[in-house]
Amino acid sequence: MMQPRMVDPRLALVGREASILPGGAVHDIFGINVLDTPEGSEVAYLALGCFWGAEKLYWTTPGVTNTAVGYMGGTTPNPTYEETCSGRTGHTETVRVTFDPTKVSYEQLLRIFFENHDPTQGMRQGNDVGTQYRSAIFAATPEQAATAASVLEQYGEAFDKAGFGSVTTELVTEPTPFYPAEPGHQQYLFKVPHGYCPIHATGVTCG
């Protein structure tokens, strides 16, 4: 199967100035605004395929204090879901995770990340094909960048040893805006419990 290609920024969709989630939304699980960062929490941004299942993976993780889904890593400001799925924004489907570092570490969140999708598939996860499904870590701080680089190297060796080939996960260390998705996509698998969004775990573990 031919891999999708990243859109030329000159040909990307124009997008819009205003957020498509103005004011945020109430989290169906935590009962707070999905864009809030609770006191004492830190923020992580992770892209591991379809963001519906990825968000549920993290809202069920002990120590996580809030989650939201949105778009990162592309060119188009404030894209819609349909625009992102067109392949003409350059964005990934991303989960914003806030977490209490006294209860769960950033490294632990990264290990959950690598062990619950296939980071060797490039622009896809299973039957989900497109640039929006690529694997990416958006480091929010220099400390996160250093931790992510170390964990990425460890899992790169583990996936290669297991016969999966090279890890294609992008590690983005420069500041990158997070554009929240529409209300219906926030906690989608709570709203639609039997909705389609499989987790593509490979069985590869490390450390």
C-alpha positions as CSV (number, residue, x, y, z in Angstrom):
1,M,0.0,0.0,0.0
2,M,1.3,3.4,-1.0
3,Q,1.9,5.6,2.0
4,P,0.0,8.9,2.1
5,R,2.2,12.0,1.8
6,M,2.3,15.1,3.9
7,V,0.6,18.1,2.3
8,D,2.8,20.9,0.9
9,P,2.2,23.8,3.4
10,R,1.6,26.0,0.3
11,L,-1.4,23.8,-0.6
12,A,-2.8,23.2,2.9
13,L,-6.3,24.3,3.8
14,V,-6.6,27.9,5.0
15,G,-8.5,27.0,8.2
16,R,-9.9,29.8,10.5
17,E,-8.9,32.2,13.2
18,A,-11.5,31.2,15.8
19,S,-11.3,27.9,17.7
20,I,-14.0,25.3,16.8
21,L,-14.3,24.6,20.5
22,P,-14.7,28.2,21.9
23,G,-14.8,28.1,25.7
24,G,-14.0,24.4,25.7
25,A,-16.5,21.8,26.9
26,V,-17.3,19.9,30.1
27,H,-15.4,16.6,30.3
28,D,-17.8,13.6,30.5
29,I,-15.6,11.8,33.0
30,F,-13.8,14.4,35.0
31,G,-16.6,17.0,35.1
32,I,-14.3,19.9,34.4
33,N,-13.5,21.9,31.3
34,V,-11.6,19.7,28.9
35,L,-9.0,22.5,28.3
36,D,-8.3,23.0,32.1
37,T,-5.0,22.1,33.7
38,P,-5.8,21.1,37.3
39,E,-3.5,22.5,39.9
40,G,-0.3,20.5,40.3
41,S,-0.8,18.8,36.9
42,E,1.5,18.8,33.9
43,V,0.5,18.5,30.2
44,A,1.5,15.9,27.6
45,Y,0.5,15.8,23.9
46,L,0.5,12.4,22.2
47,A,-0.6,11.2,18.8
48,L,-1.1,7.4,18.4
49,G,-3.7,6.9,15.7
50,C,-7.5,7.5,16.1
51,F,-7.9,9.9,19.0
52,W,-11.2,8.4,20.2
53,G,-9.6,5.2,21.6
54,A,-6.4,7.0,22.6
55,E,-8.2,9.4,24.8
56,K,-10.1,6.6,26.6
57,L,-6.8,4.9,27.1
58,Y,-5.5,7.9,29.0
59,W,-8.7,9.0,30.9
60,T,-8.7,5.5,32.4
61,T,-5.0,5.8,33.5
62,P,-4.6,6.4,37.3
63,G,-3.0,9.8,37.9
64,V,-4.4,11.4,34.7
65,T,-6.4,14.4,35.7
66,N,-7.9,15.6,32.4
67,T,-8.0,14.8,28.7
68,A,-9.0,16.4,25.4
69,V,-8.7,15.5,21.8
70,G,-7.5,17.8,19.0
71,Y,-5.1,18.4,16.2
72,M,-1.4,19.2,16.1
73,G,1.6,19.1,13.9
74,G,0.2,20.6,10.7
75,T,-0.3,23.9,9.0
76,T,-4.0,24.7,9.0
77,P,-5.2,26.7,12.0
78,N,-8.2,25.5,13.9
79,P,-9.1,22.7,11.5
80,T,-12.3,20.6,11.5
81,Y,-12.3,16.9,11.8
82,E,-13.4,16.6,8.2
83,E,-10.5,18.9,7.1
84,T,-8.0,16.9,9.1
85,C,-9.2,13.6,7.6
86,S,-8.8,15.1,4.1
87,G,-5.0,15.0,4.5
88,R,-4.8,18.7,3.6
89,T,-4.0,20.1,7.0
90,G,-0.9,18.1,8.0
91,H,-2.2,17.6,11.5
92,T,-2.2,14.4,13.6
93,E,-5.2,13.3,15.8
94,T,-3.7,14.2,19.2
95,V,-4.7,13.7,22.8
96,R,-3.9,16.4,25.4
97,V,-3.3,14.6,28.7
98,T,-2.9,16.4,32.0
99,F,-1.4,14.3,34.8
100,D,-0.4,14.5,38.4
101,P,3.4,13.8,38.3
102,T,3.3,12.5,41.9
103,K,1.0,9.7,40.7
104,V,2.0,8.9,37.2
105,S,5.2,10.1,35.4
106,Y,5.7,11.4,31.9
107,E,7.8,8.4,31.2
108,Q,5.0,6.1,32.2
109,L,2.6,7.9,29.9
110,L,5.1,7.4,27.1
111,R,5.4,3.7,27.8
112,I,1.6,3.4,27.6
113,F,1.9,5.3,24.3
114,F,4.4,2.9,22.8
115,E,2.7,-0.2,24.1
116,N,-0.8,0.6,22.8
117,H,-0.2,1.3,19.1
118,D,2.2,0.3,16.3
119,P,4.7,3.1,16.0
120,T,6.4,1.5,12.9
121,Q,3.5,1.9,10.5
122,G,4.2,5.5,9.3
123,M,1.0,7.2,8.1
124,R,-1.5,4.7,9.4
125,Q,-2.7,2.5,12.2
126,G,-4.2,-0.8,11.0
127,N,-7.1,0.0,8.6
128,D,-6.9,3.7,9.5
129,V,-4.8,5.2,6.7
130,G,-3.8,8.9,6.4
131,T,-1.3,11.5,7.6
132,Q,-3.6,12.2,10.6
133,Y,-2.9,8.7,12.0
134,R,0.9,9.0,12.2
135,S,2.7,8.5,15.5
136,A,4.0,11.6,17.2
137,I,5.1,13.0,20.6
138,F,4.9,16.8,21.1
139,A,7.2,17.6,24.0
140,A,5.9,20.5,26.1
141,T,9.2,21.2,27.9
142,P,12.9,20.5,27.4
143,E,12.7,17.9,30.2
144,Q,9.9,16.1,28.3
145,A,11.9,16.2,25.1
146,A,14.9,14.6,26.9
147,T,12.7,11.9,28.4
148,A,10.9,11.2,25.1
149,A,14.2,10.9,23.2
150,S,15.5,8.3,25.7
151,V,12.2,6.3,25.7
152,L,12.0,6.5,21.9
153,E,15.4,5.0,21.6
154,Q,14.6,2.2,24.0
155,Y,11.4,1.3,22.1
156,G,13.1,1.7,18.8
157,E,15.5,-1.1,19.8
158,A,12.6,-3.2,21.2
159,F,10.5,-3.0,18.1
160,D,13.4,-3.7,15.8
161,K,14.4,-6.7,17.9
162,A,10.8,-8.0,17.7
163,G,10.9,-7.8,13.9
164,F,8.6,-4.8,13.4
165,G,11.2,-2.6,11.7
166,S,12.1,1.0,12.4
167,V,9.9,3.2,14.6
168,T,8.5,6.2,12.7
169,T,7.3,8.2,15.7
170,E,8.0,11.9,15.3
171,L,9.5,13.7,18.3
172,V,8.5,17.4,18.0
173,T,10.5,19.6,20.4
174,E,9.5,23.1,19.2
175,P,6.4,24.8,20.5
176,T,3.3,23.5,18.6
177,P,-0.2,24.7,19.0
178,F,-3.0,22.3,20.0
179,Y,-6.3,22.9,18.2
180,P,-9.1,21.3,20.2
181,A,-11.6,19.2,18.2
182,E,-15.4,19.6,18.1
183,P,-17.5,18.7,21.1
184,G,-18.8,15.5,19.6
185,H,-15.2,14.1,19.5
186,Q,-14.4,14.9,23.1
187,Q,-14.8,11.6,25.1
188,Y,-16.4,10.0,22.0
189,L,-16.2,6.5,23.3
190,F,-18.1,7.6,26.4
191,K,-20.8,9.2,24.3
192,V,-20.8,6.2,21.9
193,P,-19.6,3.2,24.0
194,H,-19.6,0.8,21.0
195,G,-18.0,3.2,18.6
196,Y,-15.2,1.9,16.3
197,C,-11.7,2.8,17.4
198,P,-9.4,-0.1,18.1
199,I,-6.2,0.1,20.0
200,H,-3.4,-1.3,17.9
201,A,-1.2,-2.8,20.6
202,T,1.6,-5.1,19.3
203,G,2.6,-6.9,22.5
204,V,6.1,-5.2,22.4
205,T,7.1,-4.0,25.9
206,C,10.3,-2.4,27.2
207,G,11.6,-1.9,30.7
